[in-house]
Every structure is written in structure tokens, then in C-alpha cells.
Amino acid sequence: MSESDCVFCKIVSGEMESEVVHDEEGVLAFWNITPKTPVHVLVVPKEHVPSMEEVGRLSDATVRCIFEVAHEAAKKLGVTESGYVVRINNGPHAGQEVFHLHAPVMGGERMEMS
């Protein structure tokens, strides 16, 4: 998938609307349009990086910012006390549906982890 076809790139550029939770230089957090939990926010680098294999294209500061923004989003949405999950699915067998690196922040209900 190219940047021009990437739904997350379209959200970052403003070409597609999304409910933004946090906007930081290099990183954007927005609500997932198909949430799997009451809180389901996606934290993405603004630069198109399809997968973990290419994470080295991002600056160290941007990679750190992804996790800082994930925490800030969880705090803003009130799930830090009860707990939340931050994960990165990499590849189709891991459940990655959009091939733009993203860290889902999920919470708001008890989740069974396997």
C-alpha cells in the first residue's frame, strides 16, 4: 500500500476526518472507527511507515513519542487506573489491517489476554 492509498496518511493530512485525541509533532492519536473496546485509540507516526520492519526510518524521538502519546491518551480518557493495553500488530497474521505502523490503546473494560 502506498502513502496515497493509506487511510492513516489521509487522516494525518486532513484529507479524511477523524476524532483526534492528541496531536503532537510527528505523532497523532485518534479514535478507531471500528472500536473493539470502549476506549480504542490509534497512535500513529505522521510519517508513513508500513510496519515494524521499517521502524528505523523514524527518529528515536518519534518512536518515544508514540509511547508517550499512548500514555497521555489513556490518561485523558480515564483508563490509567483500571488499566489499558498498548500493542503493535505487525503483519496480517498478527491482525494488522492497515499497513501504517500504529499502536492501539485499548481499555475501558476487562480484557482477557492470551
All heavy atoms as an XYZ file, in Angstrom:
874
protein
N       0.839     -1.173      0.000
C       0.000      0.000      0.000
C       0.887      1.240      0.000
O       1.816      1.352      0.768
C      -0.881     -0.018      1.254
C      -1.637      1.271      1.468
S      -2.541      1.340      3.022
C      -3.493     -0.139      2.964
N       0.580      2.145     -0.869
C       1.353      3.385     -0.947
C       0.755      4.414      0.003
O      -0.373      4.277      0.485
C       1.334      3.931     -2.371
O       0.053      4.440     -2.674
N       1.517      5.471      0.250
C       1.036      6.554      1.108
C      -0.270      7.138      0.590
O      -1.152      7.483      1.362
C       2.097      7.653      1.210
C       3.304      7.251      2.017
C       4.337      8.346      2.067
O       3.998      9.484      2.418
O       5.505      8.041      1.752
N      -0.396      7.255     -0.722
C      -1.607      7.870     -1.293
C      -2.852      7.011     -1.069
O      -3.960      7.523     -1.108
C      -1.410      8.154     -2.780
O      -1.195      6.949     -3.485
N      -2.672      5.706     -0.828
C      -3.792      4.798     -0.574
C      -4.030      4.564      0.919
O      -4.993      3.913      1.290
C      -3.533      3.435     -1.217
C      -3.413      3.508     -2.720
O      -4.069      4.371     -3.328
O      -2.655      2.697     -3.288
N      -3.161      5.061      1.762
C      -3.180      4.752      3.191
C      -4.197      5.615      3.929
O      -4.096      6.845      3.945
C      -1.782      4.958      3.777
S      -1.707      4.712      5.558
N      -5.157      4.961      4.577
C      -6.201      5.678      5.299
C      -5.612      6.505      6.447
O      -6.075      7.616      6.720
C      -7.310      4.715      5.791
C      -6.796      3.737      6.812
C      -8.492      5.483      6.307
N      -4.574      6.007      7.116
C      -3.977      6.764      8.211
C      -3.237      7.986      7.693
O      -3.269      9.047      8.323
C      -3.062      5.893      9.066
C      -3.766      4.819      9.854
C      -3.056      3.828     10.482
C      -5.154      4.790      9.965
C      -3.686      2.844     11.222
C      -5.806      3.803     10.692
C      -5.066      2.823     11.330
N      -2.596      7.887      6.543
C      -1.947      9.063      5.941
C      -2.992     10.108      5.576
O      -2.754     11.310      5.727
C      -1.129      8.662      4.714
S       0.397      7.776      5.106
N      -4.156      9.650      5.114
C      -5.240     10.576      4.769
C      -5.773     11.278      6.019
O      -6.123     12.446      5.972
C      -6.351      9.844      4.033
C      -5.944      9.421      2.630
C      -7.034      8.640      1.938
C      -6.556      8.227      0.551
N      -7.571      7.490     -0.187
N      -5.819     10.574      7.135
C      -6.242     11.188      8.391
C      -5.194     12.194      8.850
O      -5.530     13.318      9.229
C      -6.506     10.111      9.462
C      -7.762      9.321      9.090
C      -6.616     10.735     10.851
C      -7.999      8.072      9.920
N      -3.916     11.816      8.790
C      -2.830     12.715      9.198
C      -2.852     13.995      8.363
O      -2.690     15.095      8.888
C      -1.459     12.004      9.091
C      -0.306     12.994      9.183
C      -1.322     10.935     10.177
N      -3.069     13.873      7.070
C      -3.043     15.040      6.177
C      -4.315     15.886      6.260
O      -4.362     16.986      5.721
C      -2.826     14.597      4.729
O      -3.999     13.975      4.231
N      -5.352     15.359      6.904
C      -6.617     16.078      6.983
C      -7.548     15.793      5.821
O      -8.644     16.342      5.742
N      -7.129     14.918      4.926
C      -7.949     14.545      3.776
C      -9.190     13.757      4.221
O     -10.238     13.830      3.589
C      -7.108     13.708      2.812
C      -7.749     13.376      1.514
C      -6.824     12.566      0.605
O      -5.587     12.660      0.738
O      -7.365     11.840     -0.237
N      -9.051     13.001      5.317
C     -10.169     12.267      5.921
C     -10.356     12.779      7.336
O      -9.381     13.032      8.039
C      -9.881     10.763      5.974
C     -10.055     10.040      4.680
S      -9.772      8.266      4.866
C     -11.157      7.772      5.847
N     -11.607     12.890      7.740
C     -11.890     13.348      9.097
C     -11.728     12.213     10.099
O     -11.947     11.047      9.768
C     -13.311     13.888      9.183
C     -13.477     15.228      8.521
C     -14.826     15.848      8.820
O     -15.382     15.603      9.911
O     -15.310     16.571      7.947
N     -11.342     12.596     11.304
C     -11.240     11.656     12.402
C     -11.346     12.436     13.696
O     -11.048     13.631     13.736
C      -9.905     10.908     12.338
O      -9.852      9.942     13.357
N     -11.759     11.772     14.749
C     -11.851     12.413     16.053
C     -10.486     12.313     16.732
O     -10.110     11.271     17.271
C     -12.933     11.761     16.901
C     -13.218     12.513     18.171
C     -14.358     11.904     18.972
O     -15.086     11.051     18.438
O     -14.495     12.294     20.135
N      -9.749     13.415     16.694
C      -8.383     13.449     17.221
C      -8.417     13.546     18.742
O      -9.167     14.334     19.310
C      -7.593     14.630     16.608
C      -6.235     14.791     17.268
C      -7.439     14.423     15.105
N      -7.584     12.739     19.372
C      -7.446     12.730     20.827
C      -6.211     13.528     21.240
O      -6.221     14.230     22.238
C      -7.345     11.279     21.353
C      -7.024     11.242     22.834
C      -8.621     10.519     21.047
N      -5.154     13.426     20.436
C      -3.895     14.110     20.765
C      -3.111     14.329     19.470
O      -3.006     13.427     18.654
C      -3.080     13.238     21.734
C      -1.934     13.949     22.352
N      -2.014     14.572     23.574
C      -0.665     14.143     21.924
C      -0.852     15.105     23.873
N      -0.014     14.858     22.880
N      -2.579     15.528     19.334
C      -1.784     15.869     18.148
C      -0.456     16.437     18.624
O      -0.424     17.428     19.339
C      -2.533     16.897     17.297
C      -1.892     17.135     15.942
O      -0.790     16.614     15.685
O      -2.498     17.858     15.139
N       0.590     15.778     18.270
C       1.950     16.132     18.684
C       2.795     16.193     17.419
O       2.479     15.526     16.444
C       2.441     15.010     19.608
C       3.722     15.240     20.299
C       3.536     15.822     21.694
O       2.450     15.744     22.279
O       4.516     16.381     22.170
N       3.872     16.924     17.457
C       4.728     16.941     16.281
C       5.235     15.523     16.008
O       5.834     14.894     16.866
C       5.927     17.872     16.477
C       6.742     18.005     15.219
C       7.825     19.068     15.324
O       7.639     20.026     16.095
O       8.825     18.912     14.636
N       4.903     15.010     14.845
C       5.365     13.678     14.444
C       4.430     12.542     14.786
O       4.581     11.436     14.272
N       3.441     12.769     15.669
C       2.564     11.684     16.125
C       1.135     12.197     16.277
O       0.922     13.306     16.756
C       3.067     11.113     17.473
C       2.132     10.037     17.996
C       4.479     10.540     17.330
N       0.169     11.361     15.890
C      -1.245     11.707     16.003
C      -1.981     10.542     16.666
O      -1.704      9.375     16.362
C      -1.835     11.953     14.610
C      -3.268     12.450     14.542
C      -3.364     13.890     15.072
C      -3.775     12.397     13.106
N      -2.915     10.858     17.564
C      -3.770      9.841     18.182
C      -5.217     10.185     17.868
O      -5.635     11.336     18.008
C      -3.550      9.803     19.687
N      -5.974      9.189     17.438
C      -7.371      9.399     17.073
C      -8.179      8.143     17.373
O      -7.635      7.046     17.493
C      -7.498      9.779     15.588
C      -6.812      8.825     14.644
C      -7.483      7.729     14.133
C      -5.483      9.015     14.285
C      -6.848      6.841     13.265
C      -4.840      8.142     13.415
C      -5.519      7.050     12.915
N      -9.495      8.336     17.509
C     -10.390      7.219     17.805
C     -10.455      6.251     16.629
O     -10.558      6.667     15.475
C     -11.799      7.727     18.105
C     -11.926      8.275     19.496
C     -11.826      9.582     19.867
C     -12.146      7.536     20.681
N     -11.972      9.696     21.212
C     -12.175      8.452     21.751
C     -12.318      6.184     20.962
C     -12.375      8.064     23.067
C     -12.531      5.798     22.276
C     -12.559      6.728     23.305
N     -10.435      4.973     16.940
C     -10.623      3.932     15.934
C     -12.095      3.971     15.496
O     -12.990      4.042     16.336
C     -10.287      2.565     16.545
C     -10.256      1.453     15.528
O     -10.978      1.478     14.540
N      -9.421      0.468     15.767
N     -12.339      3.928     14.190
C     -13.723      3.979     13.702
C     -14.455      2.648     13.904
O     -15.676      2.600     13.814
C     -13.818      4.425     12.220
C     -13.088      3.464     11.306
C     -13.325      5.849     12.063
C     -13.362      3.699      9.826
N     -13.722      1.580     14.188
C     -14.334      0.283     14.491
C     -13.765     -0.222     15.824
O     -12.991     -1.178     15.850
C     -14.078     -0.741     13.366
O     -12.661     -0.863     13.166
C     -14.746     -0.332     12.070
N     -14.146      0.415     16.927
C     -13.556      0.064     18.225
C     -13.912     -1.345     18.688
O     -15.020     -1.821     18.450
C     -14.136      1.112     19.172
C     -15.402      1.552     18.530
C     -15.164      1.449     17.048
N     -12.947     -1.975     19.339
C     -13.147     -3.310     19.899
C     -13.328     -3.248     21.414
O     -13.668     -4.247     22.037
C     -11.981     -4.208     19.507
C     -11.930     -4.468     18.004
C     -10.739     -5.328     17.629
C     -10.674     -5.690     16.168
N     -10.822     -4.657     15.210
N     -13.067     -2.085     22.009
C     -13.255     -1.840     23.434
C     -13.813     -0.422     23.578
O     -13.725      0.367     22.626
C     -11.917     -1.956     24.204
O     -10.962     -1.061     23.633
C     -11.363     -3.381     24.165
N     -14.366     -0.076     24.747
C     -14.908      1.269     24.918
C     -13.897      2.383     24.624
O     -14.255      3.426     24.082
C     -15.364      1.293     26.381
C     -15.684     -0.137     26.684
C     -14.659     -0.921     25.915
N     -12.649      2.171     25.000
C     -11.573      3.094     24.622
C     -10.714      2.354     23.613
O     -10.169      1.287     23.916
C     -10.728      3.525     25.848
C      -9.480      4.275     25.403
C     -11.559      4.365     26.806
N     -10.634      2.878     22.403
C      -9.817      2.247     21.349
C      -9.295      3.367     20.453
O      -9.951      3.789     19.502
C     -10.633      1.244     20.550
C      -9.805      0.374     19.662
N     -10.303     -0.769     19.094
C      -8.518      0.466     19.245
C      -9.366     -1.340     18.348
N      -8.271     -0.594     18.414
N      -8.136      3.847     20.827
C      -7.484      4.961     20.145
C      -6.267      4.421     19.406
O      -5.594      3.508     19.877
C      -7.061      6.028     21.189
C      -6.200      7.098     20.575
C      -8.296      6.634     21.838
N      -5.991      4.973     18.250
C      -4.822      4.580     17.462
C      -3.792      5.696     17.507
O      -4.117      6.851     17.250
C      -5.230      4.294     16.016
C      -6.337      3.246     15.859
C      -6.765      3.142     14.414
C      -5.896      1.905     16.403
N      -2.561      5.339     17.839
C      -1.457      6.295     17.878
C      -0.553      5.964     16.694
O      -0.057      4.840     16.582
C      -0.673      6.201     19.203
C       0.444      7.225     19.235
C      -1.610      6.377     20.398
N      -0.370      6.944     15.802
C       0.389      6.695     14.571
C       1.480      7.746     14.395
O       1.297      8.904     14.755
C      -0.522      6.710     13.317
C      -1.648      5.709     13.440
C      -1.059      8.082     13.018
N       2.608      7.324     13.810
C       3.560      8.341     13.390
C       2.984      9.055     12.175
O       2.273      8.438     11.364
C       4.814      7.534     13.028
C       4.305      6.183     12.661
C       3.062      5.971     13.474
N       3.261     10.336     12.055
C       2.736     11.078     10.904
C       3.448     10.685      9.614
O       2.892     10.836      8.535
C       2.839     12.581     11.158
C       1.863     13.034     12.243
C       1.924     14.526     12.461
C       0.919     14.951     13.530
N       0.972     16.400     13.787
N       4.641     10.172      9.732
C       5.375      9.668      8.563
C       4.878      8.263      8.247
O       4.663      7.450      9.142
C       6.878      9.626      8.875
C       7.727      9.096      7.753
C       9.204      9.036      8.107
O       9.644      9.735      9.025
O       9.922      8.264      7.443
N       4.687      7.971      6.965
C       4.214      6.645      6.561
C       5.328      5.618      6.740
O       6.347      5.657      6.055
C       3.745      6.656      5.095
C       3.200      5.330      4.662
N       1.937      4.904      5.011
C       3.762      4.334      3.941
C       1.747      3.699      4.500
N       2.831      3.341      3.849
N       5.102      4.726      7.684
C       5.989      3.590      7.933
C       5.070      2.376      7.981
O       4.237      2.278      8.888
C       6.764      3.755      9.265
C       7.569      2.522      9.592
C       7.650      4.989      9.210
N       5.157      1.473      7.010
C       4.186      0.391      6.899
C       4.200     -0.629      8.037
O       3.167     -1.203      8.364
C       4.535     -0.297      5.587
C       5.477      0.598      4.879
C       6.077      1.506      5.876
N       5.378     -0.883      8.635
C       5.459     -1.970      9.608
C       6.683     -1.797     10.504
O       7.491     -0.892     10.312
C       5.563     -3.310      8.868
O       6.800     -3.379      8.184
N       6.809     -2.709     11.457
C       7.960     -2.702     12.360
C       9.278     -2.875     11.592
O      10.308     -2.395     12.038
C       7.835     -3.814     13.402
C       6.769     -3.550     14.444
S       7.153     -2.152     15.518
C       8.560     -2.794     16.407
N       9.227     -3.547     10.461
C      10.447     -3.763      9.681
C      11.080     -2.439      9.255
O      12.269     -2.367      9.012
C      10.174     -4.621      8.443
C      10.107     -6.103      8.724
C       8.858     -6.522      9.490
O       7.816     -5.836      9.397
O       8.935     -7.532     10.197
N      10.271     -1.392      9.174
C      10.780     -0.096      8.717
C      10.772      0.969      9.817
O      10.913      2.151      9.531
C       9.961      0.364      7.506
C      10.131     -0.592      6.331
C       9.398     -0.132      5.103
O       9.548      1.045      4.726
O       8.674     -0.957      4.523
N      10.625      0.536     11.069
C      10.569      1.493     12.175
C      11.857      2.305     12.289
O      11.842      3.433     12.776
C      10.222      0.784     13.513
C      11.399     -0.024     14.030
C       9.741      1.780     14.543
N      12.950      1.794     11.784
C      14.233      2.509     11.808
C      14.209      3.806     11.004
O      15.091      4.651     11.187
N      13.216      3.979     10.143
C      13.087      5.241      9.392
C      12.645      6.382     10.295
O      12.836      7.550      9.966
C      12.081      5.075      8.256
C      12.581      4.156      7.159
C      11.631      3.921      6.020
N      10.588      4.903      5.817
C       9.463      4.652      5.167
N       9.233      3.442      4.692
N       8.561      5.582      4.999
N      12.036      6.052     11.431
C      11.575      7.076     12.366
C      12.710      7.499     13.290
O      13.565      6.688     13.639
C      10.421      6.530     13.220
C       9.153      6.146     12.480
C       8.181      5.455     13.433
C       8.509      7.368     11.843
N      12.674      8.743     13.703
C      13.673      9.201     14.668
C      13.396      8.544     16.018
O      12.268      8.132     16.310
C      13.613     10.722     14.818
O      12.415     11.092     15.493
N      14.423      8.453     16.854
C      14.249      7.920     18.201
C      13.197      8.737     18.952
O      12.399      8.188     19.709
C      15.570      7.936     18.970
C      16.572      6.932     18.425
O      16.201      6.070     17.600
O      17.753      7.004     18.826
N      13.204     10.050     18.746
C      12.249     10.928     19.423
C      10.813     10.595     19.023
O       9.909     10.603     19.872
C      12.559     12.392     19.122
N      10.582     10.266     17.763
C       9.231      9.924     17.307
C       8.789      8.591     17.889
O       7.642      8.456     18.333
C       9.152      9.908     15.768
O       9.468     11.218     15.288
C       7.776      9.500     15.275
N       9.684      7.618     17.925
C       9.336      6.311     18.497
C       8.975      6.484     19.974
O       7.953      5.961     20.442
C      10.479      5.295     18.318
C      10.178      3.995     19.058
C      10.712      5.013     16.835
N       9.770      7.245     20.699
C       9.472      7.507     22.111
C       8.126      8.234     22.237
O       7.315      7.914     23.102
C      10.584      8.340     22.736
C      10.326      8.678     24.172
C      11.426      9.562     24.737
N      11.042     10.008     26.049
C      11.789      9.874     27.118
N      12.990      9.328     27.027
N      11.367     10.323     28.281
N       7.884      9.188     21.368
C       6.661      9.981     21.401
C       5.421      9.111     21.199
O       4.371      9.376     21.799
C       6.733     11.092     20.363
S       5.415     12.313     20.521
N       5.509      8.073     20.383
C       4.378      7.162     20.183
C       3.920      6.618     21.535
O       2.724      6.620     21.855
C       4.743      6.015     19.214
C       4.891      6.552     17.786
C       3.713      4.885     19.284
C       5.502      5.575     16.808
N       4.864      6.190     22.365
C       4.513      5.616     23.665
C       4.098      6.692     24.670
O       3.194      6.467     25.484
C       5.648      4.738     24.178
C       5.802      3.504     23.339
C       6.752      3.445     22.341
C       4.946      2.429     23.500
C       6.873      2.321     21.532
C       5.050      1.297     22.701
C       6.006      1.244     21.710
N       4.698      7.851     24.598
C       4.284      8.952     25.473
C       2.861      9.401     25.148
O       2.059      9.644     26.051
C       5.260     10.125     25.354
C       6.615      9.832     25.957
C       7.656     10.911     25.688
O       7.460     11.746     24.782
O       8.682     10.896     26.389
N       2.546      9.491     23.871
C       1.202      9.893     23.448
C       0.193      8.805     23.821
O      -0.930      9.109     24.234
C       1.164     10.239     21.945
C      -0.263     10.363     21.433
C       1.944     11.524     21.690
N       0.577      7.535     23.708
C      -0.312      6.448     24.122
C      -0.681      6.610     25.596
O      -1.854      6.503     25.977
C       0.344      5.095     23.877
N       0.308      6.913     26.431
C       0.048      7.122     27.858
C      -0.829      8.357     28.085
O      -1.773      8.320     28.873
C       1.353      7.246     28.634
C       1.142      7.634     30.054
N       0.602      6.775     30.981
C       1.352      8.805     30.693
C       0.497      7.405     32.141
N       0.941      8.635     31.983
N      -0.530      9.441     27.388
C      -1.324     10.670     27.525
C      -2.772     10.433     27.110
O      -3.699     10.932     27.756
C      -0.710     11.805     26.707
C       0.534     12.393     27.312
C       0.327     12.924     28.725
O      -0.665     13.643     28.977
O       1.159     12.593     29.593
N      -2.978      9.682     26.040
C      -4.341      9.376     25.587
C      -5.070      8.549     26.641
O      -6.230      8.831     26.966
C      -4.305      8.652     24.248
N      -4.404      7.548     27.190
C      -5.019      6.714     28.226
C      -5.388      7.554     29.448
O      -6.468      7.390     30.021
C      -4.071      5.582     28.618
N      -4.499      8.463     29.811
C      -4.758      9.343     30.953
C      -5.958     10.257     30.654
O      -6.873     10.381     31.474
C      -3.495     10.158     31.253
C      -3.549     10.905     32.560
C      -2.171     11.333     33.041
C      -1.538     12.351     32.151
N      -0.303     12.935     32.729
N      -5.945     10.868     29.474
C      -7.020     11.779     29.077
C      -8.373     11.066     29.043
O      -9.406     11.655     29.351
C      -6.700     12.360     27.697
C      -7.645     13.436     27.222
C      -7.281     13.935     25.823
C      -6.027     14.779     25.849
N      -5.725     15.390     24.534
N      -8.370      9.783     28.675
C      -9.613      9.031     28.521
C      -9.982      8.229     29.776
O     -10.944      7.464     29.767
C      -9.519      8.131     27.291
C      -9.338      8.938     25.999
C      -8.965      8.032     24.843
C     -10.582      9.753     25.682
N      -9.198      8.404     30.837
C      -9.555      7.862     32.134
C      -9.369      6.376     32.339
O     -10.090      5.776     33.151
N      -8.414      5.761     31.659
C      -8.219      4.316     31.834
C      -6.877      3.950     32.484
O      -6.550      2.769     32.559
C      -8.395      3.553     30.496
C      -9.827      3.641     30.008
C      -7.422      4.033     29.442
N      -6.149      4.928     32.993
C      -4.850      4.589     33.596
C      -5.020      3.803     34.897
O      -4.229      2.908     35.173
C      -3.982      5.838     33.834
O      -4.717      6.787     34.587
C      -3.528      6.447     32.526
N      -6.027      4.114     35.690
C      -6.235      3.403     36.959
C      -6.687      1.964     36.732
O      -6.174      1.047     37.350
C      -7.262      4.137     37.812
C      -6.733      5.402     38.408
C      -6.586      5.319     39.911
O      -7.151      4.404     40.533
O      -5.895      6.192     40.440
N      -7.671      1.779     35.854
C      -8.224      0.440     35.628
C      -7.316     -0.411     34.745
O      -7.348     -1.632     34.809
C      -9.610      0.538     35.006
O      -9.557      1.229     33.767
N      -6.514      0.237     33.915
C      -5.573     -0.477     33.051
C      -5.924     -0.358     31.584
O      -7.092     -0.165     31.222
N      -4.912     -0.452     30.770
C      -5.077     -0.360     29.326
C      -3.970     -1.142     28.641
O      -2.954     -1.455     29.246
C      -5.077      1.105     28.865
C      -3.812      1.877     29.177
C      -2.826      2.055     28.213
C      -3.593      2.427     30.432
C      -1.669      2.763     28.489
C      -2.446      3.143     30.713
C      -1.489      3.311     29.745
O      -0.337      4.015     30.012
N      -4.192     -1.449     27.389
C      -3.246     -2.207     26.577
C      -2.721     -1.305     25.476
O      -3.495     -0.577     24.849
C      -3.930     -3.446     25.947
C      -3.030     -4.138     24.947
C      -4.382     -4.410     27.022
N      -1.416     -1.362     25.240
C      -0.800     -0.725     24.073
C      -0.061     -1.845     23.362
O       0.746     -2.537     23.976
C       0.199      0.381     24.476
C       0.878      0.959     23.239
C      -0.475      1.462     25.284
N      -0.368     -2.019     22.095
C       0.303     -3.094     21.361
C       0.522     -2.671     19.920
O      -0.097     -1.726     19.431
C      -0.492     -4.385     21.427
C      -1.805     -4.310     20.679
C      -2.496     -5.645     20.690
N      -3.661     -5.600     19.831
C      -4.736     -6.297     20.047
N      -4.801     -7.115     21.069
N      -5.749     -6.211     19.219
N       1.394     -3.407     19.250
C       1.619     -3.163     17.828
C       1.454     -4.498     17.114
O       2.190     -5.444     17.379
C       3.016     -2.563     17.573
C       3.113     -1.182     18.232
C       3.302     -2.489     16.067
C       4.470     -0.536     18.167
N       0.463     -4.569     16.243
C       0.269     -5.756     15.411
C       1.134     -5.572     14.172
O       1.089     -4.518     13.540
C      -1.195     -5.899     15.005
C      -2.115     -6.040     16.194
O      -1.698     -6.414     17.276
N      -3.379     -5.732     16.000
N       1.891     -6.576     13.837
C       2.813     -6.473     12.707
C       2.562     -7.603     11.726
O       2.924     -8.743     11.972
C       4.257     -6.500     13.202
C       5.219     -6.130     12.099
O       5.217     -5.003     11.644
N       6.030     -7.078     11.669
N       1.893     -7.280     10.631
C       1.627     -8.259      9.585
C       0.232     -8.842      9.679
O      -0.421     -8.773     10.725
N      -0.244     -9.407      8.587
C      -1.620     -9.898      8.518
C      -1.929    -11.005      9.530
O      -3.012    -11.047     10.095
C      -1.780    -10.390      7.083
C      -0.451    -10.323      6.454
C       0.463     -9.543      7.332
N      -0.997    -11.901      9.799
C      -1.268    -12.979     10.749
C      -1.333    -12.471     12.180
O      -1.864    -13.153     13.054
C      -0.222    -14.089     10.639
C      -0.398    -14.923      9.413
N       0.428    -15.964      9.101
C      -1.308    -14.873      8.407
C       0.044    -16.518      7.970
N      -1.015    -15.863      7.524
N      -0.815    -11.273     12.426
C      -0.867    -10.666     13.756
C      -2.065     -9.724     13.882
O      -2.242     -9.081     14.913
C       0.424     -9.907     14.033
N      -2.865     -9.620     12.838
C      -4.066     -8.799     12.894
C      -3.894     -7.381     12.381
O      -4.806     -6.573     12.516
N      -2.737     -7.068     11.776
C      -2.562     -5.728     11.216
C      -3.460     -5.598      9.992
O      -3.365     -6.373      9.050
C      -1.107     -5.471     10.838
C      -0.851     -4.053     10.361
C       0.612     -3.783     10.034
O       1.453     -4.681     10.007
N       0.922     -2.524      9.760
N      -4.358     -4.609     10.036
C      -5.293     -4.396      8.937
C      -4.911     -3.203      8.078
O      -5.169     -3.197      6.885
C      -6.707     -4.214      9.489
C      -7.226     -5.462     10.186
C      -8.568     -5.246     10.869
O      -9.170     -4.169     10.715
O      -9.002     -6.172     11.575
N      -4.331     -2.180      8.689
C      -3.869     -1.004      7.955
C      -2.348     -1.014      8.027
O      -1.777     -1.037      9.111
C      -4.439      0.306      8.549
C      -3.883      1.513      7.817
C      -5.959      0.295      8.498
N      -1.711     -0.989      6.873
C      -0.252     -1.116      6.832
C       0.418      0.252      6.922
O       1.046      0.740      5.990
C       0.159     -1.970      5.632
C      -0.259     -3.395      5.863
C      -1.516     -3.830      5.492
C       0.561     -4.260      6.558
C      -1.941     -5.115      5.779
C       0.153     -5.551      6.852
C      -1.095     -5.989      6.457
N       0.210      0.835      8.095
C       0.862      2.058      8.559
C       1.066      1.772     10.041
O       0.096      1.502     10.762
C      -0.065      3.261      8.353
C       0.523      4.577      8.764
N       0.632      5.623      7.882
C       1.002      5.030      9.943
C       1.150      6.676      8.507
N       1.382      6.324      9.781
N       2.302      1.773     10.485
C       2.611      1.460     11.875
C       1.664      2.208     12.807
O       1.446      3.408     12.643
C       4.062      1.852     12.178
C       4.572      1.505     13.566
C       4.736     -0.003     13.701
C       5.889      2.195     13.833
N       1.057      1.503     13.748
C       0.168      2.138     14.714
C       0.145      1.338     16.005
O       0.330      0.129     16.006
C      -1.247      2.313     14.155
C      -1.913      1.067     13.693
N      -1.557      0.412     12.522
C      -2.931      0.354     14.226
C      -2.331     -0.644     12.354
N      -3.164     -0.711     13.389
N      -0.054      2.073     17.090
C      -0.122      1.467     18.414
C      -1.533      1.691     18.963
O      -1.854      2.792     19.405
C       0.919      2.087     19.336
N      -2.380      0.668     18.927
C      -3.697      0.800     19.517
C      -3.602      0.912     21.043
O      -2.822      0.200     21.673
C      -4.413     -0.501     19.134
C      -3.640     -1.030     17.962
C      -2.232     -0.599     18.200
N      -4.378      1.815     21.604
C      -4.523      1.958     23.052
C      -5.937      1.513     23.349
O      -6.902      2.114     22.864
C      -4.313      3.416     23.495
C      -4.519      3.566     24.987
C      -2.936      3.919     23.078
N      -6.070      0.417     24.117
C      -7.387     -0.177     24.352
C      -7.644     -0.313     25.847
O      -6.755     -0.708     26.602
C      -7.456     -1.536     23.670
C      -7.244     -1.460     22.164
S      -6.985     -3.062     21.391
C      -8.628     -3.743     21.521
N      -8.862      0.016     26.256
C      -9.226     -0.101     27.655
C     -10.691      0.179     27.857
O     -11.464      0.256     26.910
N     -11.061      0.359     29.138
C     -12.442      0.661     29.458
C     -13.275     -0.549     29.815
O     -14.438     -0.432     30.177
N     -12.693     -1.721     29.716
C     -13.345     -2.954     30.130
C     -12.269     -3.994     30.379
O     -11.137     -3.863     29.918
C     -14.331     -3.473     29.069
C     -13.667     -3.950     27.798
C     -14.659     -4.412     26.741
O     -15.838     -4.037     26.787
O     -14.241     -5.170     25.857
N     -12.621     -5.016     31.143
C     -11.669     -6.096     31.423
C     -11.415     -6.872     30.124
O     -12.348     -7.243     29.424
C     -12.205     -7.022     32.492
C     -11.228     -8.092     32.876
C     -11.645     -8.757     34.188
N     -10.673     -9.697     34.616
C      -9.516     -9.408     35.196
N      -9.200     -8.163     35.415
N      -8.678    -10.357     35.550
N     -10.149     -7.090     29.827
C      -9.780     -7.832     28.619
C      -9.032     -9.092     29.006
O      -8.201     -9.070     29.909
C      -8.881     -6.954     27.725
C      -9.610     -5.791     27.124
S      -8.526     -4.779     26.091
C      -7.791     -3.753     27.352
N      -9.345    -10.144     28.312
C      -8.618    -11.398     28.515
C      -7.412    -11.387     27.596
O      -7.545    -11.167     26.395
C      -9.520    -12.603     28.203
C     -10.720    -12.713     29.130
C     -10.358    -12.822     30.602
O      -9.383    -13.534     30.944
O     -11.038    -12.173     31.423
N      -6.265    -11.578     28.154
C      -5.031    -11.555     27.365
C      -4.512    -12.985     27.232
O      -4.448    -13.720     28.209
C      -3.969    -10.675     28.031
C      -4.441     -9.247     28.300
S      -5.116     -8.374     26.871
C      -3.691     -8.265     25.852
N      -4.155    -13.352     26.030
C      -3.609    -14.707     25.826
C      -2.161    -14.608     25.409
O      -1.646    -13.604     25.090
C      -4.415    -15.439     24.777
O      -4.535    -14.696     23.593
